């Protein structure tokens, strides 16, 4: 019987084999951040213009933050956005398993 060697392996294993696991994790993290900030903006009835003004930044900078595929956003920008919507940012380093 010809068994598939990938049956039973995890998606992380596949991404690791392809050399894209770190990139996938980075994009997933950014998507969560963008989504959470966007949801908080909706709860506070803040549009992009008002949010950017409260953050002391440009609307285009806020758009980069809210773009789930743009991973080039500074921690400072994330922190300022979180503060405006009444949140704080918590990062955690975890062991690689």
Number of C-alpha atoms within 10 A of each C-alpha: 3 4 6 7 7 10 7 7 9 10 11 14 12 13 15 13 10 9 11 12 16 12 12 14 13 13 16 15 15 21 18 13 19 22 16 15 19 20 14 18 20 12 10 13 12 17 12 17 15 13 20 20 12 15 20 12 15 13 17 12 13 21 15 16 25 22 18 17 15 15 16 10 15 9 10 9 17 19 15 19 26 19 14 18 21 11 14 12 12 6 5 5 5 6 5 4 3
